[in-house]
Amino acid sequence: MRAISLFSGLGGMDFGFSEAGFNVEIANEIDLNAARNYSINCENTLMEVGSIQDPKVFKKLTSVRGVDLVFGGPPCQGFSVAGKMNPADERSQLIWDFLKVVEHTKPKIFVMENVKALAISNRWTSIREKLLKKADDLKYQAAIIVLNSSKFGVPQNRERMFFIGISNRIPVGSDKNNLKKMLYERAE
């Protein structure tokens, strides 16, 4: 199975998806030091260094077609309770750039990770609604769920939001709540 990694950092999510059988073909990281370390950790993956908003970087990322998965964790500072919780924070806008890559590459599945607050805070209700609407417009059944890393063998009690979309080309049932129920059942 083929994948694209966005906001890759040192490759933590990449390692998990690789262990699950995905071949991460191309990754993107804006921080040069993180990208260098990523390339050491994931030597078989092409690392595209730079901003996802840079047209040259975006073009390279979206030139990869036929992928099964696009995944990543856009910066969370603008949504975090530990931050300013500022919707105008330019880093908060990167969730939409993640979805632009999804729109252009049309993977079977996408997985976006972010802070728990984005999933549960009333302050972010309109953002969640827009995310789900955008996924629907792109022809994905999508759900926003919160998972705790301690339930997945990680020695840390850390809750994170996951925005998961499955292409309408893949049958998961007609009930919109079916995907969310299925994801929670598999997570337990």
Backbone bond lengths (Angstrom), bond angles and torsions (degrees), N, CA, C in turn:
res aa  C-N    CA-C-N  psi(-1)  N-CA   C-N-CA  omega(-1)  CA-C   N-CA-C  phi
1 M - - - 1.448 - - 1.525 107.73 -
2 R 1.320 115.97 139.96 1.459 122.59 -173.92 1.524 111.13 -105.01
3 A 1.351 116.30 143.52 1.459 119.78 -176.39 1.526 111.98 -142.11
4 I 1.334 113.82 158.36 1.457 123.82 171.94 1.521 106.68 -120.04
5 S 1.325 116.54 133.03 1.462 122.65 179.27 1.524 109.37 -109.04
6 L 1.324 116.44 128.34 1.466 121.81 178.69 1.527 109.32 -117.06
7 F 1.327 116.64 148.50 1.471 121.21 -178.77 1.530 108.05 52.41
8 S 1.317 115.43 53.38 1.462 123.07 -165.09 1.518 115.67 -74.78
9 G 1.332 118.42 -22.78 1.458 119.32 -177.91 1.515 110.38 56.56
10 L 1.327 116.02 -132.58 1.465 121.33 179.67 1.518 112.42 -89.49
11 G 1.336 117.29 -6.40 1.462 120.00 176.40 1.512 115.24 106.03
12 G 1.313 118.38 21.66 1.469 120.89 -179.50 1.518 113.43 -60.83
13 M 1.319 117.11 -50.32 1.464 119.91 178.06 1.525 109.97 -66.28
14 D 1.312 115.51 -36.43 1.465 120.84 -179.99 1.524 110.85 -59.69
15 F 1.319 115.43 -42.34 1.458 119.56 178.99 1.530 110.02 -59.66
16 G 1.336 116.30 -46.45 1.463 119.98 179.45 1.515 112.69 -61.02
17 F 1.325 116.65 -45.49 1.462 119.48 -179.79 1.528 111.56 -69.44
18 S 1.328 117.21 -33.71 1.469 119.75 175.39 1.526 110.23 -64.30
19 E 1.333 116.43 -42.01 1.464 120.56 177.83 1.533 110.84 -62.65
20 A 1.327 116.42 -27.55 1.470 121.22 179.27 1.531 111.86 -84.93
21 G 1.333 117.34 0.46 1.461 120.16 174.90 1.517 115.87 105.78
22 F 1.320 118.10 7.14 1.467 120.62 179.99 1.525 110.85 -90.30
23 N 1.312 116.03 139.66 1.455 122.85 173.22 1.526 106.64 -98.76
24 V 1.327 116.19 107.07 1.468 120.44 179.89 1.523 107.11 -79.62
25 E 1.328 115.70 109.66 1.462 120.78 -174.43 1.518 113.21 -83.84
26 I 1.333 116.24 -36.69 1.461 120.15 -178.91 1.523 108.11 -144.44
27 A 1.334 114.63 141.82 1.461 121.41 179.71 1.521 108.41 -130.22
28 N 1.317 115.30 160.53 1.456 120.79 -179.18 1.518 110.22 -137.05
29 E 1.316 115.55 132.11 1.463 121.98 176.86 1.520 107.86 -147.78
30 I 1.339 116.18 135.90 1.461 120.56 -179.19 1.522 112.06 -83.34
31 D 1.332 117.81 -30.65 1.454 122.45 -177.48 1.532 109.91 -80.60
32 L 1.321 116.21 118.46 1.463 121.10 -175.02 1.524 112.56 -61.09
33 N 1.331 117.94 -43.16 1.467 120.29 -179.80 1.518 111.29 -64.77
34 A 1.318 117.17 -42.40 1.468 120.30 177.25 1.528 109.97 -63.56
35 A 1.330 116.68 -41.48 1.469 120.86 -179.92 1.526 111.22 -63.02
36 R 1.328 116.97 -39.93 1.470 120.31 177.68 1.529 110.55 -62.58
37 N 1.315 115.87 -45.98 1.463 119.67 179.18 1.520 111.19 -65.84
38 Y 1.327 116.80 -38.42 1.463 120.57 176.03 1.531 109.40 -56.50
39 S 1.324 116.19 -47.14 1.463 120.57 -177.28 1.521 112.06 -62.50
40 I 1.327 117.17 -29.95 1.468 120.94 174.84 1.530 109.45 -70.94
41 N 1.334 116.19 -43.13 1.472 121.56 -178.28 1.528 112.67 -72.99
42 C 1.316 116.68 -31.90 1.475 121.66 -173.72 1.528 108.84 -129.22
43 E 1.308 116.46 66.85 1.466 121.42 -170.60 1.517 114.73 -66.00
44 N 1.330 118.73 -17.55 1.472 120.81 -179.90 1.525 113.49 -92.51
45 T 1.328 116.73 2.93 1.464 121.30 -179.22 1.519 110.03 -105.58
46 L 1.318 116.87 134.34 1.456 121.83 174.84 1.528 108.39 -73.13
47 M 1.327 117.24 121.65 1.463 121.86 179.14 1.520 109.35 -99.33
48 E 1.321 115.79 121.84 1.462 122.43 176.26 1.531 107.20 -102.42
49 V 1.330 116.48 106.73 1.459 122.13 -176.26 1.523 109.72 -87.87
50 G 1.333 115.68 131.04 1.456 120.68 176.20 1.518 110.60 138.99
51 S 1.307 114.71 177.15 1.459 120.89 -179.25 1.521 111.24 -73.79
52 I 1.307 115.66 136.03 1.468 121.50 175.76 1.536 110.44 -60.90
53 Q 1.338 116.42 -20.40 1.458 121.15 179.54 1.529 112.64 -83.48
54 D 1.325 117.13 -11.47 1.458 121.58 176.34 1.530 107.58 -71.56
55 P 1.331 118.65 122.95 1.472 120.86 -177.13 1.536 114.24 -53.87
56 K 1.343 117.37 -36.08 1.467 120.11 179.34 1.533 110.90 -66.80
57 V 1.322 116.59 -42.95 1.465 121.28 179.37 1.529 109.38 -66.40
58 F 1.323 116.03 -46.59 1.461 120.72 -179.97 1.529 110.83 -58.01
59 K 1.328 116.26 -43.05 1.466 120.61 -179.28 1.525 111.15 -61.91
60 K 1.325 117.05 -41.92 1.471 120.12 179.23 1.526 110.60 -65.71
61 L 1.321 116.29 -43.06 1.461 119.70 -179.35 1.524 111.58 -63.35
62 T 1.309 116.15 -41.16 1.473 119.69 -175.58 1.525 113.09 -87.24
63 S 1.331 116.67 -0.75 1.465 118.80 175.52 1.527 111.24 -78.58
64 V 1.318 116.95 -14.16 1.464 121.63 178.25 1.527 107.83 -82.50
65 R 1.310 116.39 114.56 1.474 121.27 -176.38 1.515 110.77 -111.65
66 G 1.308 115.33 160.05 1.461 121.30 175.67 1.508 113.93 75.17
67 V 1.343 117.45 21.64 1.460 119.27 179.02 1.524 110.38 -77.51
68 D 1.307 114.85 153.37 1.457 121.03 178.07 1.519 111.49 -87.50
69 L 1.343 117.04 -27.85 1.455 121.13 -170.93 1.521 111.36 -146.54
70 V 1.330 115.49 137.98 1.466 123.11 165.68 1.523 105.12 -119.64
71 F 1.335 116.40 128.55 1.463 118.97 -179.10 1.523 110.71 -141.42
72 G 1.313 115.65 160.22 1.458 120.08 176.26 1.512 111.97 164.91
73 G 1.312 114.25 170.93 1.457 121.88 -179.70 1.514 110.85 -125.76
74 P 1.342 117.51 89.22 1.463 119.63 177.95 1.529 111.11 -55.94
75 P 1.329 117.68 154.21 1.463 120.59 -179.40 1.530 112.04 -50.33
76 C 1.318 114.79 141.41 1.465 119.66 -172.88 1.523 113.48 -111.33
77 Q 1.334 118.97 -3.50 1.457 121.05 -172.84 1.525 113.26 -54.74
78 G 1.316 117.60 -37.47 1.461 120.87 -178.71 1.512 113.96 -70.05
79 F 1.333 117.43 -20.56 1.467 121.66 -179.03 1.532 112.64 -103.22
80 S 1.299 117.42 -15.02 1.462 122.34 -170.69 1.526 113.06 -75.20
81 V 1.333 115.76 142.39 1.466 120.53 174.77 1.526 109.83 -68.23
82 A 1.316 117.76 -19.44 1.461 121.51 176.68 1.531 110.90 -82.24
83 G 1.322 116.75 -8.93 1.461 121.77 179.43 1.513 110.79 -107.52
84 K 1.314 116.21 -156.40 1.466 121.72 -177.80 1.523 112.92 -87.24
85 M 1.333 117.17 -7.94 1.467 122.21 -177.31 1.525 110.38 50.13
86 N 1.304 114.59 51.41 1.447 122.01 -174.90 1.533 109.58 -106.15
87 P 1.346 117.21 111.36 1.464 119.36 -179.55 1.525 112.99 -65.73
88 A 1.323 116.98 -18.61 1.461 120.26 179.40 1.532 111.73 -86.32
89 D 1.322 117.45 -6.52 1.465 121.06 177.58 1.528 108.05 -54.74
90 E 1.321 117.13 125.49 1.472 120.02 -175.60 1.519 112.40 -59.73
91 R 1.334 117.75 -26.87 1.469 120.17 178.25 1.528 111.17 -68.79
92 S 1.338 116.60 -28.60 1.472 120.46 178.73 1.526 111.41 -65.79
93 Q 1.312 116.56 -26.37 1.464 120.57 -178.07 1.533 112.55 -72.37
94 L 1.323 116.49 -14.06 1.461 120.23 -176.10 1.533 112.84 -68.83
95 I 1.329 117.55 -16.75 1.474 118.83 174.50 1.527 110.32 -62.03
96 W 1.332 115.78 -32.55 1.466 119.89 -179.84 1.526 110.44 -74.93
97 D 1.324 117.19 -32.48 1.464 120.27 175.86 1.530 110.45 -67.70
98 F 1.322 116.59 -36.48 1.468 120.52 173.72 1.530 108.95 -55.98
99 L 1.333 116.38 -47.82 1.469 119.81 -178.39 1.530 112.76 -69.20
100 K 1.332 117.36 -25.76 1.474 119.30 174.44 1.527 110.34 -65.37
101 V 1.333 116.39 -38.63 1.465 119.37 176.85 1.526 109.16 -64.41
102 V 1.327 116.76 -42.44 1.474 120.88 176.93 1.529 109.29 -58.75
103 E 1.312 116.32 -46.14 1.471 120.61 -178.85 1.525 111.72 -58.60
104 H 1.322 117.39 -40.39 1.462 120.74 -176.28 1.524 114.02 -82.70
105 T 1.321 117.64 -28.72 1.471 119.87 -176.94 1.521 113.09 -97.73
106 K 1.333 116.94 -20.48 1.466 122.92 176.97 1.537 113.51 51.65
107 P 1.334 117.21 56.25 1.461 119.19 178.08 1.522 110.74 -69.79
108 K 1.305 116.43 164.43 1.464 120.49 175.46 1.526 110.29 -69.52
109 I 1.334 116.04 -34.10 1.469 121.64 -176.26 1.523 108.86 -140.49
110 F 1.343 116.31 147.45 1.456 120.07 168.19 1.524 108.95 -130.68
111 V 1.324 115.07 149.54 1.470 121.91 178.35 1.518 107.67 -136.95
112 M 1.333 115.72 116.76 1.461 121.68 176.00 1.523 108.10 -113.37
113 E 1.322 116.34 129.40 1.471 121.97 179.43 1.519 108.77 -109.06
114 N 1.352 115.50 144.16 1.462 120.12 177.31 1.530 108.81 -161.43
115 V 1.318 116.38 -173.00 1.468 120.84 -177.20 1.525 111.47 -71.56
116 K 1.321 115.33 152.08 1.459 122.93 179.98 1.534 111.41 -56.33
117 A 1.331 117.11 -37.86 1.468 121.04 -177.50 1.524 111.98 -55.44
118 L 1.321 117.64 -36.34 1.471 120.27 179.09 1.528 111.00 -62.37
119 A 1.314 116.71 -28.79 1.466 121.28 -178.87 1.517 113.99 -86.04
120 I 1.336 117.87 -25.74 1.473 118.54 -171.21 1.526 115.83 -123.66
121 S 1.317 118.01 -20.59 1.463 120.27 -175.42 1.528 111.20 -72.48
122 N 1.323 115.57 134.50 1.465 120.38 175.96 1.528 111.26 -59.57
123 R 1.304 116.14 -28.51 1.461 121.06 179.84 1.534 111.44 -59.23
124 W 1.338 116.44 -28.45 1.458 121.10 -175.27 1.527 113.46 -106.76
125 T 1.326 117.94 14.88 1.464 121.04 179.85 1.523 111.72 -55.79
126 S 1.315 117.59 -46.88 1.470 119.87 -177.66 1.532 111.05 -65.54
127 I 1.328 117.40 -34.49 1.475 120.23 177.81 1.529 109.29 -65.61
128 R 1.335 116.93 -45.33 1.477 119.71 178.39 1.523 110.64 -59.89
129 E 1.321 117.17 -43.91 1.466 120.72 178.91 1.519 111.15 -60.79
130 K 1.338 116.67 -41.34 1.466 120.42 179.06 1.528 111.32 -67.49
131 L 1.335 117.18 -38.90 1.470 120.45 177.42 1.526 110.37 -60.66
132 L 1.334 116.16 -47.88 1.467 120.36 -179.01 1.528 111.28 -65.80
133 K 1.325 116.95 -37.51 1.465 121.16 178.30 1.529 110.42 -66.14
134 K 1.329 116.27 -42.80 1.464 120.20 179.31 1.529 110.00 -62.75
135 A 1.318 116.73 -43.15 1.469 120.37 177.93 1.523 110.31 -60.36
136 D 1.313 116.39 -43.59 1.467 120.74 178.73 1.536 110.25 -62.25
137 D 1.331 116.58 -43.49 1.465 120.87 178.04 1.531 111.57 -60.65
138 L 1.338 115.88 -33.43 1.462 120.84 179.49 1.531 112.25 -84.64
139 K 1.340 115.83 3.13 1.470 122.78 177.38 1.528 113.05 72.18
140 Y 1.345 114.28 45.79 1.463 121.60 174.44 1.520 109.09 -123.12
141 Q 1.328 116.04 138.64 1.453 120.34 165.91 1.520 104.83 -82.12
142 A 1.313 117.21 127.52 1.461 119.80 -173.44 1.516 111.37 -133.62
143 A 1.318 114.55 156.30 1.453 122.18 177.23 1.519 108.99 -146.27
144 I 1.308 115.06 150.20 1.457 121.91 174.20 1.518 106.22 -114.02
145 I 1.333 115.60 121.16 1.459 119.88 -178.88 1.525 109.66 -132.31
146 V 1.324 115.82 159.84 1.461 122.23 175.48 1.519 107.51 -111.97
147 L 1.323 115.52 128.73 1.458 121.19 178.46 1.519 109.20 -123.72
148 N 1.338 115.77 148.90 1.453 121.96 178.93 1.524 108.30 -105.24
149 S 1.322 116.40 123.92 1.468 121.43 -176.09 1.524 112.63 -59.86
150 S 1.335 117.87 -27.18 1.467 120.17 -178.28 1.530 112.05 -64.88
151 K 1.327 117.36 -19.34 1.469 120.78 178.74 1.523 112.33 -85.71
152 F 1.335 115.89 1.43 1.461 120.72 -177.97 1.524 111.89 -125.29
153 G 1.326 115.70 29.60 1.459 120.61 174.93 1.516 115.21 79.91
154 V 1.319 117.84 10.19 1.461 121.24 178.21 1.528 107.63 -93.90
155 P 1.329 118.12 128.94 1.465 120.24 -177.36 1.530 112.29 -78.67
156 Q 1.320 115.06 55.31 1.460 121.14 -177.72 1.515 108.22 -156.36
157 N 1.315 116.45 135.45 1.461 121.49 177.31 1.527 107.31 -91.90
158 R 1.331 116.36 90.09 1.465 121.33 -173.99 1.522 109.51 -135.06
159 E 1.320 115.43 120.00 1.465 120.46 178.75 1.523 109.44 -96.42
160 R 1.330 114.61 135.98 1.455 120.92 -179.97 1.522 109.85 -137.21
161 M 1.324 114.85 152.87 1.453 121.44 176.33 1.526 108.91 -86.33
162 F 1.332 115.36 139.68 1.453 121.01 172.24 1.521 108.17 -127.12
163 F 1.316 114.84 124.88 1.463 123.17 176.00 1.522 104.42 -104.82
164 I 1.322 115.89 110.61 1.456 122.09 -172.57 1.513 109.62 -119.44
165 G 1.316 115.69 132.10 1.455 120.68 177.96 1.516 110.67 -128.21
166 I 1.317 115.11 139.29 1.454 122.03 176.77 1.524 107.53 -121.68
167 S 1.316 115.93 128.45 1.458 121.90 -177.87 1.526 111.02 -54.75
168 N 1.313 115.26 141.86 1.468 120.17 176.56 1.528 111.71 -62.15
169 R 1.340 116.60 -13.99 1.466 120.32 176.43 1.529 111.29 -70.69
170 I 1.343 116.54 -15.91 1.461 121.78 -179.71 1.524 107.94 -106.66
171 P 1.327 118.43 117.00 1.466 119.54 -176.24 1.536 112.47 -71.53
172 V 1.334 115.73 122.15 1.465 121.11 173.68 1.529 110.61 -127.52
173 G 1.322 115.70 13.53 1.462 119.92 -179.20 1.508 110.75 103.96
174 S 1.301 116.13 158.04 1.464 120.95 -175.97 1.520 112.93 -87.78
175 D 1.329 118.28 -19.29 1.454 121.88 -178.88 1.527 109.60 -75.79
176 K 1.339 117.31 121.99 1.464 122.12 -178.42 1.530 111.74 -58.48
177 N 1.328 118.13 -30.40 1.460 121.05 179.49 1.523 111.90 -80.32
178 N 1.331 117.67 -11.12 1.447 122.11 -178.76 1.533 111.58 -59.74
179 L 1.333 117.70 -42.68 1.454 121.72 -178.34 1.526 110.26 -62.73
180 K 1.320 116.73 -47.64 1.462 120.16 -178.64 1.533 110.12 -61.68
181 K 1.321 117.23 -43.92 1.463 121.74 179.01 1.531 109.71 -61.62
182 M 1.328 116.52 -46.07 1.454 121.07 -179.34 1.526 111.08 -61.28
183 L 1.315 117.60 -41.66 1.465 121.09 -179.35 1.521 111.25 -64.83
184 Y 1.324 116.91 -43.48 1.460 119.89 179.33 1.534 111.21 -66.19
185 E 1.342 117.55 -38.83 1.457 120.30 179.19 1.527 110.52 -63.60
186 R 1.324 117.07 -39.98 1.470 120.25 -179.33 1.517 111.15 -72.00
187 A 1.333 117.28 -27.27 1.454 121.47 -178.03 1.529 112.20 -76.40
188 E 1.308 117.62 -18.38 1.479 119.64 -177.22 1.486 113.16 -92.15
